[in-house]
Amino acid sequence: MTRSLLLILLAACTAKDGEPVDSSVPTDDTDPGVVDADGDGSPEGEDCDDGDATVYPEATEQCDAVDQDCDGAVDEGLEQTWYADQDGDGYGNPDAAQVDCAQPSDAVADDTDCDDALSGVNPGATEVWYDGIDQDCAGDDDFDADGDGDRSDDWAGTDCDDADPARYGGVGCRPQADCAHPAVPTLEAYAPGSASDVVFNDACEALIGTQISGLDKVRVVDHVGGYRDLNWTADQRDVGAVAFHPTDGTIYAVFNSTSSVGVESGGGFSLIASGVFTQGSNRVVSYANWSPSSAAMDASCLWIPNFAGAGTVVCVQPDGSQSTLTTLSGYVETVALGPDGALYASVGDTLYQLDTGTGASTAALTAGAVILDAVIDYNGDTYVETTAREIELHPGSGGSSSVFATVADDGKIAISPDGWLVRIRPVVNGTAGWEEWALED
């Protein structure tokens, strides 16, 4: 019995070919009818490539154009869009895309290059303004550096300060003039003899009065020397000041012979008011004091200094009616209008702002000497000529005043629409002197 059991056990531990079986290696109990040629554990029929052990369901997809996980898609989840970078600046062309899971040699993941032919043009570049190239690809107008929507006035825009978005055409900038004033050479060539005053109308024409014995006139001179004369009658002479109506441009003149005001009519002037003022001035040349040396006109009044009484300013309306505004304690030398239409008048070394309704006055500035003339620019900058032979600049911003120019003799000043300060130095029965300075925008 024992011998028989041992023989049976020995037979169980012996292979068919008589070799012993290693009991430490598990036997293959797989169904002999199932085929898994690549041994990846996924049988034929489930494995989409039973000749590649790396390909079977649930395998990790690789970037190799092979469907490792047998889901019918190749390289899914590994592909991305690449953009051509022909100029090699690291920024890609959004219009030249390709999809791949590996980065092509001439492509990048970025798609923000606005010019893939220029390596200096990309979102990381520094913008160079006014060259017509958008270096930083921001899409900004290359002629509007401050981005306020108004191009620089050097490049067909109206922005006088293209570094400050708070200043542009119509806001903080000189209003654009579609005209040019007659420059000094033109004025020297075409101004009449004994010129006494100058103002510029909205067309940049110089309106020049004369002050001599005999027949006086106002000459209108354009920037190329074209001119026309408005002549007085024989008893209308010594034009001290010229002005024009801000709405219709009609020219008005103040002359001494009958203390009168005339309005442009045809080729001359029609008298609209007489006995309006008493002439006078602080000017050295006595002849220049025979008529008020200043006038300023708004929509309602031609304002004229009156040396008949202390602090008196006369309003002559376009129909010739008159009224008197007395507000100050000394003789008024000059009158001027601010950019907002406010009326100013000088007494001694002080320029006052006047309330034409109540007669109240407020000191606006004090000059270094007696003020002979004053003009106010679009931004409130005030230029005053004084008996110290200086033109002072008092900034509208409230900054400190300064000497703008040193001059000779008594003169008068005016600002042209195109931004020039022009000075006339009247010479009685002679040729006036002229000077000009370009003003900042």
C-alpha positions as a LaTeX table, in Angstrom:
\begin{tabular}{lrrr}
\hline
Residue & $x$ (\AA) & $y$ (\AA) & $z$ (\AA) \\
\hline
Met1 & 0.00 & 0.00 & 0.00 \\
Thr2 & 2.72 & 2.50 & 0.97 \\
Arg3 & 4.83 & 1.58 & $-2.04$ \\
Ser4 & 1.91 & 2.12 & $-4.38$ \\
Leu5 & 1.22 & 5.68 & $-2.97$ \\
Leu6 & 4.80 & 6.76 & $-3.44$ \\
Leu7 & 4.74 & 5.67 & $-7.06$ \\
Ile8 & 1.63 & 7.67 & $-7.66$ \\
Leu9 & 3.14 & 10.84 & $-6.13$ \\
Leu10 & 6.32 & 10.45 & $-8.15$ \\
Ala11 & 4.33 & 10.16 & $-11.33$ \\
Ala12 & 2.47 & 13.39 & $-10.50$ \\
Cys13 & 5.77 & 15.30 & $-10.16$ \\
Thr14 & 7.22 & 14.09 & $-13.46$ \\
Ala15 & 6.62 & 15.76 & $-16.86$ \\
Lys16 & 5.38 & 13.78 & $-19.79$ \\
Asp17 & 8.89 & 13.63 & $-21.20$ \\
Gly18 & 10.12 & 12.22 & $-17.92$ \\
Glu19 & 11.63 & 15.53 & $-16.66$ \\
Pro20 & 10.74 & 16.78 & $-13.19$ \\
Val21 & 8.28 & 19.77 & $-12.97$ \\
Asp22 & 9.40 & 22.98 & $-11.15$ \\
Ser23 & 6.57 & 23.49 & $-8.70$ \\
Ser24 & 7.68 & 27.15 & $-8.03$ \\
Val25 & 6.54 & 28.36 & $-11.54$ \\
Pro26 & 2.79 & 28.74 & $-11.91$ \\
Thr27 & 1.26 & 26.72 & $-14.59$ \\
Asp28 & $-0.58$ & 28.41 & $-17.53$ \\
Asp29 & $-4.20$ & 27.80 & $-16.79$ \\
Thr30 & $-5.33$ & 30.12 & $-19.67$ \\
Asp31 & $-7.93$ & 28.88 & $-21.98$ \\
Pro32 & $-5.87$ & 27.28 & $-24.74$ \\
Gly33 & $-8.36$ & 28.76 & $-27.27$ \\
Val34 & $-7.47$ & 32.45 & $-26.43$ \\
Val35 & $-4.60$ & 34.08 & $-28.43$ \\
Asp36 & $-2.41$ & 36.97 & $-27.01$ \\
Ala37 & 0.48 & 37.01 & $-29.40$ \\
Asp38 & 2.27 & 40.03 & $-27.94$ \\
Gly39 & 1.72 & 38.95 & $-24.36$ \\
Asp40 & 0.39 & 42.31 & $-23.24$ \\
Gly41 & $-2.53$ & 40.72 & $-21.44$ \\
Ser42 & $-5.02$ & 41.85 & $-24.02$ \\
Pro43 & $-6.24$ & 38.98 & $-26.21$ \\
Glu44 & $-6.61$ & 39.09 & $-29.90$ \\
Gly45 & $-9.97$ & 40.60 & $-30.73$ \\
Glu46 & $-9.67$ & 43.18 & $-27.95$ \\
Asp47 & $-6.11$ & 44.24 & $-28.78$ \\
Cys48 & $-6.07$ & 46.48 & $-31.87$ \\
Asp49 & $-2.47$ & 45.44 & $-32.60$ \\
Asp50 & $-1.61$ & 42.05 & $-31.12$ \\
Gly51 & 1.86 & 42.33 & $-32.57$ \\
Asp52 & 2.82 & 45.33 & $-30.39$ \\
Ala53 & 2.85 & 44.84 & $-26.62$ \\
Thr54 & 2.61 & 48.64 & $-26.11$ \\
Val55 & $-0.75$ & 48.75 & $-27.88$ \\
Tyr56 & $-3.88$ & 47.57 & $-26.04$ \\
Pro57 & $-6.97$ & 49.11 & $-24.46$ \\
Glu58 & $-6.18$ & 51.38 & $-21.50$ \\
Ala59 & $-2.57$ & 51.81 & $-22.62$ \\
Thr60 & $-1.06$ & 55.30 & $-22.21$ \\
Glu61 & $-1.23$ & 57.26 & $-25.44$ \\
Gln62 & 2.15 & 58.34 & $-26.82$ \\
Cys63 & 3.06 & 61.12 & $-29.28$ \\
Asp64 & 4.04 & 58.85 & $-32.18$ \\
Ala65 & 1.07 & 58.71 & $-34.58$ \\
Val66 & 0.11 & 55.30 & $-33.10$ \\
Asp67 & $-3.22$ & 54.52 & $-31.44$ \\
Gln68 & $-1.81$ & 53.02 & $-28.24$ \\
Asp69 & $-5.10$ & 52.83 & $-26.33$ \\
Cys70 & $-7.10$ & 51.33 & $-29.19$ \\
Asp71 & $-9.82$ & 54.01 & $-29.10$ \\
Gly72 & $-9.61$ & 54.77 & $-32.81$ \\
Ala73 & $-7.86$ & 58.12 & $-32.33$ \\
Val74 & $-4.19$ & 58.92 & $-32.69$ \\
Asp75 & $-2.25$ & 61.04 & $-30.20$ \\
Glu76 & $-5.45$ & 62.41 & $-28.67$ \\
Gly77 & $-4.91$ & 64.79 & $-25.75$ \\
Leu78 & $-1.29$ & 65.31 & $-26.74$ \\
Glu79 & $-1.71$ & 67.56 & $-29.79$ \\
Gln80 & $-1.62$ & 71.35 & $-29.65$ \\
Thr81 & $-1.68$ & 74.23 & $-32.09$ \\
Trp82 & 1.63 & 75.73 & $-33.16$ \\
Tyr83 & 2.15 & 79.02 & $-35.05$ \\
Ala84 & 4.78 & 79.79 & $-37.63$ \\
Asp85 & 7.63 & 82.01 & $-36.42$ \\
Gln86 & 9.40 & 82.90 & $-39.62$ \\
Asp87 & 11.29 & 85.88 & $-38.19$ \\
Gly88 & 12.54 & 83.94 & $-35.15$ \\
Asp89 & 11.45 & 86.48 & $-32.56$ \\
Gly90 & 9.57 & 83.95 & $-30.42$ \\
Tyr91 & 6.15 & 85.24 & $-31.41$ \\
Gly92 & 3.94 & 83.30 & $-33.83$ \\
Asn93 & 1.79 & 84.27 & $-36.79$ \\
Pro94 & $-1.89$ & 83.75 & $-35.86$ \\
Asp95 & $-2.72$ & 83.20 & $-39.54$ \\
Ala96 & $-0.22$ & 80.35 & $-39.97$ \\
Ala97 & $-1.27$ & 77.55 & $-37.59$ \\
Gln98 & $-0.57$ & 73.81 & $-37.56$ \\
Val99 & $-1.61$ & 71.06 & $-35.15$ \\
Asp100 & 0.96 & 68.60 & $-33.81$ \\
Cys101 & 1.89 & 67.02 & $-30.50$ \\
Ala102 & 5.56 & 67.84 & $-31.07$ \\
Gln103 & 6.80 & 71.41 & $-31.62$ \\
Pro104 & 7.89 & 72.01 & $-35.22$ \\
Ser105 & 11.30 & 73.61 & $-35.62$ \\
Asp106 & 9.92 & 76.84 & $-37.10$ \\
Ala107 & 6.86 & 77.29 & $-34.92$ \\
Val108 & 5.95 & 78.45 & $-31.41$ \\
Ala109 & 2.94 & 78.19 & $-29.13$ \\
Asp110 & 2.44 & 82.00 & $-29.13$ \\
Asp111 & 0.10 & 83.56 & $-31.69$ \\
Thr112 & 0.50 & 87.31 & $-31.09$ \\
Asp113 & 2.96 & 88.45 & $-33.78$ \\
Cys114 & 1.42 & 91.13 & $-36.01$ \\
Asp115 & 4.24 & 90.99 & $-38.60$ \\
Asp116 & 6.10 & 87.70 & $-38.87$ \\
Ala117 & 8.49 & 89.13 & $-41.43$ \\
Leu118 & 10.08 & 91.65 & $-39.04$ \\
Ser119 & 11.83 & 90.40 & $-35.92$ \\
Gly120 & 11.65 & 93.87 & $-34.38$ \\
Val121 & 7.87 & 93.85 & $-34.51$ \\
Asn122 & 6.17 & 91.82 & $-31.78$ \\
Pro123 & 4.30 & 92.39 & $-28.49$ \\
Gly124 & 7.58 & 92.56 & $-26.58$ \\
Ala125 & 9.12 & 95.28 & $-28.73$ \\
Thr126 & 9.39 & 98.95 & $-27.76$ \\
Glu127 & 7.08 & 101.20 & $-29.76$ \\
Val128 & 8.66 & 103.87 & $-31.95$ \\
Trp129 & 6.05 & 106.54 & $-32.60$ \\
Tyr130 & 5.37 & 108.35 & $-35.86$ \\
Asp131 & 7.16 & 105.91 & $-38.18$ \\
Gly132 & 4.02 & 104.16 & $-39.42$ \\
Ile133 & 5.00 & 100.80 & $-37.86$ \\
Asp134 & 3.18 & 99.17 & $-34.95$ \\
Gln135 & 6.29 & 97.76 & $-33.25$ \\
Asp136 & 4.55 & 96.45 & $-30.13$ \\
Cys137 & 1.52 & 95.04 & $-31.99$ \\
Ala138 & $-0.83$ & 96.97 & $-29.71$ \\
Gly139 & $-2.97$ & 98.11 & $-32.62$ \\
Asp140 & $-2.63$ & 101.77 & $-31.62$ \\
Asp141 & $-2.62$ & 104.67 & $-34.04$ \\
Asp142 & 1.10 & 105.27 & $-34.57$ \\
Phe143 & 0.48 & 109.02 & $-34.80$ \\
Asp144 & $-1.41$ & 109.30 & $-31.51$ \\
Ala145 & 1.19 & 108.55 & $-28.84$ \\
Asp146 & $-0.97$ & 109.50 & $-25.86$ \\
Gly147 & $-3.98$ & 107.51 & $-27.06$ \\
Asp148 & $-6.49$ & 110.34 & $-26.65$ \\
Gly149 & $-7.99$ & 109.77 & $-30.09$ \\
Asp150 & $-6.41$ & 112.87 & $-31.65$ \\
Arg151 & $-3.29$ & 112.62 & $-33.79$ \\
Ser152 & $-0.32$ & 114.88 & $-33.20$ \\
Asp153 & $-0.64$ & 118.26 & $-34.89$ \\
Asp154 & 2.66 & 117.42 & $-36.58$ \\
Trp155 & 0.94 & 114.49 & $-38.29$ \\
Ala156 & $-2.36$ & 115.82 & $-39.65$ \\
Gly157 & $-4.04$ & 115.90 & $-36.23$ \\
Thr158 & $-4.96$ & 118.68 & $-33.81$ \\
Asp159 & $-3.20$ & 117.42 & $-30.66$ \\
Cys160 & $-0.74$ & 120.06 & $-29.47$ \\
Asp161 & 0.72 & 117.78 & $-26.76$ \\
Asp162 & 0.78 & 114.16 & $-27.88$ \\
Ala163 & 2.37 & 113.07 & $-24.61$ \\
Asp164 & $-0.57$ & 114.25 & $-22.48$ \\
Pro165 & $-3.97$ & 112.58 & $-23.02$ \\
Ala166 & $-5.65$ & 115.45 & $-21.18$ \\
Arg167 & $-4.65$ & 117.88 & $-23.95$ \\
Tyr168 & $-5.90$ & 117.56 & $-27.51$ \\
Gly169 & $-7.62$ & 119.61 & $-30.17$ \\
Gly170 & $-10.34$ & 121.68 & $-28.52$ \\
Val171 & $-9.23$ & 120.78 & $-24.99$ \\
Gly172 & $-6.10$ & 122.47 & $-23.69$ \\
Cys173 & $-4.75$ & 123.14 & $-27.18$ \\
Arg174 & $-4.77$ & 126.22 & $-29.35$ \\
Pro175 & $-7.78$ & 126.09 & $-31.68$ \\
Gln176 & $-6.58$ & 125.07 & $-35.11$ \\
Ala177 & $-6.47$ & 127.97 & $-37.57$ \\
Asp178 & $-6.93$ & 127.25 & $-41.25$ \\
Cys179 & $-5.00$ & 130.38 & $-42.09$ \\
Ala180 & $-1.63$ & 132.07 & $-41.70$ \\
His181 & $-0.97$ & 135.59 & $-40.47$ \\
Pro182 & 1.15 & 138.08 & $-42.43$ \\
Ala183 & 4.66 & 137.67 & $-41.05$ \\
Val184 & 6.96 & 140.56 & $-40.22$ \\
Pro185 & 8.49 & 140.85 & $-43.72$ \\
Thr186 & 4.98 & 141.14 & $-45.19$ \\
Leu187 & 3.91 & 143.68 & $-42.58$ \\
Glu188 & 7.04 & 145.73 & $-43.19$ \\
Ala189 & 6.34 & 145.73 & $-46.92$ \\
Tyr190 & 2.59 & 146.34 & $-46.93$ \\
Ala191 & 1.59 & 148.10 & $-43.71$ \\
Pro192 & 0.57 & 151.75 & $-44.25$ \\
Gly193 & 2.71 & 154.63 & $-43.04$ \\
Ser194 & 2.22 & 155.81 & $-39.46$ \\
Ala195 & 0.58 & 152.55 & $-38.48$ \\
Ser196 & $-0.89$ & 152.93 & $-35.01$ \\
Asp197 & $-2.53$ & 149.65 & $-34.05$ \\
Val198 & $-2.90$ & 146.03 & $-35.18$ \\
Val199 & $-5.35$ & 143.22 & $-34.46$ \\
Phe200 & $-5.95$ & 139.96 & $-36.29$ \\
Asn201 & $-9.36$ & 138.79 & $-37.42$ \\
Asp202 & $-10.45$ & 135.15 & $-37.60$ \\
Ala203 & $-9.02$ & 134.87 & $-41.13$ \\
Cys204 & $-5.56$ & 135.81 & $-39.76$ \\
Glu205 & $-5.67$ & 139.13 & $-41.63$ \\
Ala206 & $-3.94$ & 142.07 & $-39.95$ \\
Leu207 & $-6.22$ & 145.07 & $-39.36$ \\
Ile208 & $-3.88$ & 148.07 & $-39.17$ \\
Gly209 & $-4.94$ & 151.61 & $-38.27$ \\
Thr210 & $-3.03$ & 154.82 & $-39.03$ \\
Gln211 & $-2.54$ & 157.95 & $-36.99$ \\
Ile212 & $-1.31$ & 160.90 & $-39.01$ \\
Ser213 & $-2.50$ & 164.38 & $-39.94$ \\
Gly214 & $-4.90$ & 164.15 & $-42.82$ \\
Leu215 & $-6.83$ & 161.23 & $-44.23$ \\
Asp216 & $-6.41$ & 158.11 & $-42.11$ \\
Lys217 & $-7.44$ & 154.55 & $-42.84$ \\
Val218 & $-7.54$ & 150.95 & $-41.72$ \\
Arg219 & $-5.64$ & 148.60 & $-43.98$ \\
Val220 & $-6.49$ & 144.89 & $-44.09$ \\
Val221 & $-3.42$ & 142.81 & $-45.03$ \\
Asp222 & $-3.34$ & 139.06 & $-45.71$ \\
His223 & $-0.39$ & 136.69 & $-45.37$ \\
Val224 & 0.83 & 137.13 & $-48.96$ \\
Gly225 & 0.61 & 140.93 & $-49.00$ \\
Gly226 & $-2.80$ & 141.32 & $-50.54$ \\
Tyr227 & $-4.60$ & 144.25 & $-48.95$ \\
Arg228 & $-7.58$ & 146.58 & $-49.07$ \\
Asp229 & $-8.03$ & 150.01 & $-47.50$ \\
Leu230 & $-11.00$ & 151.32 & $-45.56$ \\
Asn231 & $-10.66$ & 155.11 & $-45.74$ \\
Trp232 & $-12.05$ & 157.81 & $-43.48$ \\
Thr233 & $-13.59$ & 161.01 & $-44.62$ \\
Ala234 & $-11.48$ & 164.15 & $-44.26$ \\
Asp235 & $-12.60$ & 164.91 & $-40.70$ \\
Gln236 & $-12.07$ & 161.39 & $-39.38$ \\
Arg237 & $-8.45$ & 160.82 & $-38.47$ \\
Asp238 & $-5.98$ & 159.68 & $-35.83$ \\
Val239 & $-7.07$ & 156.05 & $-35.50$ \\
Gly240 & $-6.05$ & 154.95 & $-32.04$ \\
Ala241 & $-7.48$ & 151.45 & $-31.98$ \\
Val242 & $-9.09$ & 148.86 & $-34.25$ \\
Ala243 & $-11.41$ & 145.97 & $-33.37$ \\
Phe244 & $-13.81$ & 143.59 & $-35.10$ \\
His245 & $-17.11$ & 141.98 & $-34.22$ \\
Pro246 & $-16.55$ & 138.35 & $-33.12$ \\
Thr247 & $-19.61$ & 137.05 & $-34.98$ \\
Asp248 & $-19.71$ & 138.76 & $-38.35$ \\
Gly249 & $-16.16$ & 140.17 & $-38.55$ \\
Thr250 & $-17.29$ & 143.76 & $-39.14$ \\
Ile251 & $-14.43$ & 146.18 & $-38.49$ \\
Tyr252 & $-14.75$ & 149.04 & $-35.99$ \\
Ala253 & $-12.29$ & 151.89 & $-35.45$ \\
Val254 & $-11.83$ & 154.49 & $-32.75$ \\
Phe255 & $-10.47$ & 157.88 & $-33.85$ \\
Asn256 & $-9.78$ & 161.17 & $-32.18$ \\
Ser257 & $-10.96$ & 164.05 & $-34.29$ \\
Thr258 & $-14.47$ & 163.92 & $-32.87$ \\
Ser259 & $-13.95$ & 161.28 & $-30.17$ \\
Ser260 & $-15.89$ & 158.94 & $-32.38$ \\
Val261 & $-16.44$ & 155.34 & $-33.41$ \\
Gly262 & $-16.89$ & 154.19 & $-36.99$ \\
Val263 & $-18.11$ & 150.93 & $-38.45$ \\
Glu264 & $-16.99$ & 149.39 & $-41.72$ \\
Ser265 & $-19.31$ & 150.36 & $-44.56$ \\
Gly266 & $-18.51$ & 149.75 & $-48.21$ \\
Gly267 & $-14.99$ & 150.97 & $-48.84$ \\
Gly268 & $-14.85$ & 153.16 & $-45.76$ \\
Phe269 & $-16.50$ & 153.80 & $-42.41$ \\
Ser270 & $-19.82$ & 155.11 & $-41.22$ \\
Leu271 & $-19.94$ & 157.12 & $-38.02$ \\
Ile272 & $-22.06$ & 155.48 & $-35.33$ \\
Ala273 & $-21.08$ & 157.45 & $-32.19$ \\
Ser274 & $-19.46$ & 160.78 & $-31.36$ \\
Gly275 & $-18.21$ & 162.37 & $-28.16$ \\
Val276 & $-17.64$ & 158.93 & $-26.72$ \\
Phe277 & $-14.41$ & 159.47 & $-24.81$ \\
Thr278 & $-11.67$ & 161.82 & $-23.81$ \\
Gln279 & $-8.39$ & 160.78 & $-25.35$ \\
Gly280 & $-5.34$ & 160.00 & $-23.27$ \\
Ser281 & $-2.62$ & 157.47 & $-22.56$ \\
Asn282 & 0.54 & 156.87 & $-20.56$ \\
Arg283 & 2.60 & 156.59 & $-23.71$ \\
Val284 & 5.72 & 158.66 & $-24.16$ \\
Val285 & 4.91 & 159.94 & $-27.64$ \\
Ser286 & 2.29 & 162.62 & $-27.13$ \\
Tyr287 & 0.86 & 162.13 & $-30.61$ \\
Ala288 & $-0.05$ & 158.57 & $-29.63$ \\
Asn289 & $-2.10$ & 159.92 & $-26.74$ \\
Trp290 & $-4.53$ & 161.83 & $-28.97$ \\
Ser291 & $-6.80$ & 158.81 & $-29.17$ \\
Pro292 & $-7.44$ & 155.81 & $-26.94$ \\
Ser293 & $-4.75$ & 153.27 & $-27.74$ \\
Ser294 & $-6.91$ & 150.26 & $-26.98$ \\
Ala295 & $-10.30$ & 148.74 & $-27.80$ \\
Ala296 & $-11.84$ & 145.31 & $-27.38$ \\
Met297 & $-15.09$ & 144.00 & $-28.80$ \\
Asp298 & $-17.44$ & 141.25 & $-27.68$ \\
Ala299 & $-20.84$ & 140.39 & $-29.13$ \\
Ser300 & $-22.55$ & 143.31 & $-27.36$ \\
Cys301 & $-20.04$ & 146.10 & $-26.88$ \\
Leu302 & $-17.00$ & 147.84 & $-28.27$ \\
Trp303 & $-15.16$ & 148.59 & $-25.03$ \\
Ile304 & $-13.03$ & 151.76 & $-25.00$ \\
Pro305 & $-10.92$ & 153.30 & $-22.21$ \\
Asn306 & $-12.04$ & 156.85 & $-21.33$ \\
Phe307 & $-9.45$ & 159.20 & $-19.88$ \\
Ala308 & $-12.20$ & 161.64 & $-18.88$ \\
Gly309 & $-12.52$ & 160.06 & $-15.49$ \\
Ala310 & $-10.87$ & 157.58 & $-13.19$ \\
Gly311 & $-11.75$ & 153.97 & $-13.89$ \\
Thr312 & $-14.12$ & 154.70 & $-16.77$ \\
Val313 & $-14.72$ & 152.26 & $-19.61$ \\
Val314 & $-17.24$ & 153.04 & $-22.34$ \\
Cys315 & $-19.47$ & 150.50 & $-24.07$ \\
Val316 & $-20.52$ & 151.39 & $-27.61$ \\
Gln317 & $-23.06$ & 148.96 & $-29.01$ \\
Pro318 & $-23.20$ & 148.09 & $-32.72$ \\
Asp319 & $-26.18$ & 150.44 & $-33.13$ \\
Gly320 & $-24.17$ & 153.31 & $-31.65$ \\
Ser321 & $-25.86$ & 153.48 & $-28.25$ \\
Gln322 & $-23.51$ & 154.06 & $-25.32$ \\
Ser323 & $-23.12$ & 153.29 & $-21.64$ \\
Thr324 & $-20.38$ & 153.84 & $-19.10$ \\
Leu325 & $-18.88$ & 151.28 & $-16.74$ \\
Thr326 & $-16.97$ & 152.90 & $-13.87$ \\
Thr327 & $-15.24$ & 150.44 & $-11.59$ \\
Leu328 & $-11.66$ & 151.45 & $-10.96$ \\
Ser329 & $-9.82$ & 154.20 & $-9.11$ \\
Gly330 & $-7.35$ & 155.23 & $-11.81$ \\
Tyr331 & $-7.25$ & 156.04 & $-15.49$ \\
Val332 & $-7.75$ & 152.97 & $-17.64$ \\
Glu333 & $-4.93$ & 152.47 & $-20.15$ \\
Thr334 & $-5.92$ & 149.28 & $-21.96$ \\
Val335 & $-8.80$ & 146.83 & $-22.25$ \\
Ala336 & $-8.71$ & 143.17 & $-23.31$ \\
Leu337 & $-10.98$ & 140.15 & $-23.54$ \\
Gly338 & $-10.18$ & 136.74 & $-22.12$ \\
Pro339 & $-10.83$ & 133.45 & $-23.96$ \\
Asp340 & $-14.11$ & 133.13 & $-22.06$ \\
Gly341 & $-15.21$ & 136.64 & $-23.07$ \\
Ala342 & $-14.42$ & 138.21 & $-19.69$ \\
Leu343 & $-13.46$ & 141.91 & $-19.82$ \\
Tyr344 & $-10.15$ & 143.10 & $-18.40$ \\
Ala345 & $-8.81$ & 146.61 & $-17.91$ \\
Ser346 & $-5.50$ & 147.96 & $-16.63$ \\
Val347 & $-4.85$ & 150.80 & $-14.22$ \\
Gly348 & $-1.21$ & 151.52 & $-13.47$ \\
Asp349 & 0.62 & 148.22 & $-12.96$ \\
Thr350 & $-2.51$ & 146.15 & $-12.31$ \\
Leu351 & $-4.80$ & 144.28 & $-14.68$ \\
Tyr352 & $-8.34$ & 143.83 & $-13.36$ \\
Gln353 & $-11.14$ & 141.50 & $-14.39$ \\
Leu354 & $-14.38$ & 143.46 & $-14.61$ \\
Asp355 & $-17.94$ & 142.29 & $-14.03$ \\
Thr356 & $-19.81$ & 144.18 & $-16.74$ \\
Gly357 & $-23.10$ & 143.59 & $-14.96$ \\
Thr358 & $-22.27$ & 144.81 & $-11.46$ \\
Gly359 & $-19.19$ & 146.92 & $-12.10$ \\
Ala360 & $-17.19$ & 144.88 & $-9.58$ \\
Ser361 & $-13.49$ & 144.36 & $-10.24$ \\
Thr362 & $-10.94$ & 141.75 & $-9.20$ \\
Ala363 & $-7.19$ & 142.15 & $-9.53$ \\
Ala364 & $-5.96$ & 139.52 & $-12.00$ \\
Leu365 & $-2.24$ & 140.31 & $-12.02$ \\
Thr366 & 0.33 & 142.91 & $-11.08$ \\
Ala367 & 3.11 & 143.79 & $-13.51$ \\
Gly368 & 6.56 & 145.16 & $-12.81$ \\
Ala369 & 5.69 & 148.60 & $-14.21$ \\
Val370 & 2.78 & 150.55 & $-15.69$ \\
Ile371 & 0.87 & 148.43 & $-18.19$ \\
Leu372 & 0.61 & 149.90 & $-21.69$ \\
Asp373 & $-1.10$ & 146.98 & $-23.44$ \\
Ala374 & $-2.35$ & 143.49 & $-22.67$ \\
Val375 & $-3.50$ & 140.46 & $-24.64$ \\
Ile376 & $-4.79$ & 137.14 & $-23.34$ \\
Asp377 & $-4.17$ & 133.85 & $-25.14$ \\
Tyr378 & $-6.59$ & 130.94 & $-25.55$ \\
Asn379 & $-5.24$ & 129.21 & $-22.41$ \\
Gly380 & $-5.32$ & 132.26 & $-20.16$ \\
Asp381 & $-1.65$ & 133.15 & $-20.62$ \\
Thr382 & $-1.51$ & 136.94 & $-20.40$ \\
Tyr383 & 1.11 & 139.08 & $-22.12$ \\
Val384 & 1.50 & 142.66 & $-20.93$ \\
Glu385 & 3.77 & 145.37 & $-22.31$ \\
Thr386 & 4.97 & 147.84 & $-19.70$ \\
Thr387 & 6.73 & 151.16 & $-19.44$ \\
Ala388 & 9.82 & 149.18 & $-18.36$ \\
Arg389 & 10.22 & 148.22 & $-22.05$ \\
Glu390 & 9.38 & 144.62 & $-21.31$ \\
Ile391 & 6.72 & 142.16 & $-22.35$ \\
Glu392 & 5.81 & 140.06 & $-19.34$ \\
Leu393 & 4.22 & 136.62 & $-19.47$ \\
His394 & 1.76 & 135.74 & $-16.72$ \\
Pro395 & 0.81 & 132.04 & $-17.15$ \\
Gly396 & $-2.86$ & 131.14 & $-17.11$ \\
Ser397 & $-1.91$ & 128.11 & $-15.02$ \\
Gly398 & $-1.01$ & 130.40 & $-12.15$ \\
Gly399 & 2.74 & 129.89 & $-12.38$ \\
Ser400 & 5.31 & 132.59 & $-11.80$ \\
Ser401 & 5.48 & 135.48 & $-14.22$ \\
Ser402 & 8.55 & 136.08 & $-16.34$ \\
Val403 & 10.01 & 138.54 & $-18.82$ \\
Phe404 & 8.96 & 137.21 & $-22.21$ \\
Ala405 & 10.86 & 139.81 & $-24.25$ \\
Thr406 & 12.78 & 143.06 & $-23.86$ \\
Val407 & 11.68 & 145.70 & $-26.36$ \\
Ala408 & 12.39 & 149.25 & $-27.46$ \\
Asp409 & 10.02 & 152.21 & $-27.21$ \\
Asp410 & 6.27 & 152.00 & $-26.64$ \\
Gly411 & 4.43 & 149.34 & $-28.57$ \\
Lys412 & 1.22 & 147.39 & $-28.89$ \\
Ile413 & 0.77 & 143.65 & $-29.03$ \\
Ala414 & $-1.70$ & 141.26 & $-30.64$ \\
Ile415 & $-2.07$ & 137.48 & $-30.96$ \\
Ser416 & $-2.85$ & 135.94 & $-34.34$ \\
Pro417 & $-5.19$ & 132.91 & $-34.63$ \\
Asp418 & $-2.26$ & 130.77 & $-35.78$ \\
Gly419 & $-0.37$ & 131.40 & $-32.55$ \\
Trp420 & 1.98 & 134.35 & $-32.97$ \\
Leu421 & 2.50 & 137.33 & $-30.71$ \\
Val422 & 2.98 & 140.33 & $-32.98$ \\
Arg423 & 4.19 & 143.73 & $-31.80$ \\
Ile424 & 3.88 & 147.05 & $-33.57$ \\
Arg425 & 6.06 & 149.99 & $-32.57$ \\
Pro426 & 4.19 & 153.03 & $-33.90$ \\
Val427 & 6.22 & 155.84 & $-35.41$ \\
Val428 & 4.22 & 159.01 & $-36.02$ \\
Asn429 & 4.53 & 160.18 & $-39.62$ \\
Gly430 & 6.98 & 157.36 & $-40.25$ \\
Thr431 & 7.32 & 153.62 & $-40.70$ \\
Ala432 & 6.30 & 151.42 & $-37.80$ \\
Gly433 & 8.56 & 148.72 & $-36.46$ \\
Trp434 & 7.38 & 145.11 & $-36.28$ \\
Glu435 & 8.37 & 142.08 & $-34.20$ \\
Glu436 & 6.85 & 138.63 & $-33.72$ \\
Trp437 & 7.27 & 135.52 & $-31.57$ \\
Ala438 & 5.80 & 132.04 & $-32.03$ \\
Leu439 & 3.74 & 131.03 & $-29.00$ \\
Glu440 & 3.60 & 127.55 & $-27.56$ \\
Asp441 & 0.51 & 125.45 & $-28.09$ \\
\hline
\end{tabular}
